[in-house]
Amino acid sequence: MEVVIDKDNPTTRSCLAMLPMTPAFSDYGGREKVPTPTGTTRVNELQNVELPP
């Protein structure tokens, strides 16, 4: 999978900090499955990482 990062901002860094991720799916209303992220984030480790332009 290829990922393109368009913006370097706190939201992008937070999302990147959760990768790789294996979400846990739970039942929602008997009709849908809702993913819940698992694990911990590493957002503090990514504060000084330079993202490609």
CORRAJO-V380731 format. One record per residue. N is the residue number from 0. PSI is psi in degrees with one decimal (* if undefined). OMEGA is omega as a letter, one per 40 degrees, with the letter a starting at -180 (NA if undefined). Layout:
n = (N;N)
psi = (PSI;PSI)
omega = (OMEGA;OMEGA)
//
This chain:
n = (0;1;2;3;4;5;6;7;8;9;10;11;12;13;14;15;16;17;18;19;20;21;22;23;24;25;26;27;28;29;30;31;32;33;34;35;36;37;38;39;40;41;42;43;44;45;46;47;48;49;50;51;52)
psi = (137.0;135.6;132.5;126.7;113.7;-38.3;141.6;101.0;172.7;-34.5;-43.8;-45.1;-37.0;-42.4;-45.4;-33.8;-22.0;-6.6;148.2;154.9;144.4;99.7;149.9;131.3;136.8;158.2;138.7;104.2;16.2;3.5;-18.7;159.6;133.6;126.4;142.5;120.2;143.5;165.2;-168.2;161.3;155.6;34.2;-35.3;-31.0;-22.0;3.8;-35.1;16.2;131.1;124.1;149.3;150.3;*)
omega = (i;a;i;a;a;a;i;a;a;i;i;a;i;i;i;a;a;a;e;a;i;a;i;a;i;a;i;i;i;a;a;i;a;i;i;i;i;i;a;i;i;a;i;i;a;a;a;i;i;i;i;a;NA)
//
